[in-house]
């Protein structure tokens, strides 16, 4: 019985991550900021559960990209992005969004 519950929970967590990914794709596209425009949404995964999700973004250009400034900007935008996610996901509680920006070669890490 617990084995089936774990499988269902994993499926539901992945479903939520897909919903968050879709919502953030649209929300980030609407942001008028050159730092955010240079980011590509690479993945959304439970961290460690779906009550908290890790959003990995990758800069589309490497020359002169300011990782710290982009991450700071994402933190400023987080309340609005979380509201956009809340409008799209089918959950009572919206997950906490944890952003990380990585070099393209680190995406698999």
BELNOR-V741690 format. One line per field, one symbol per residue. phi: phi as a letter, one per 30 degrees, with the letter a starting at -180 (. if undefined). Layout:
phi=???
//
This chain:
phi=.dddddddddddddddddddedddeddddddcaeddddccdcabbdbdbddbbcccbbddbcdidceddddddddddeeddddddedcdcbdcdddcccbcbdedcedd
//
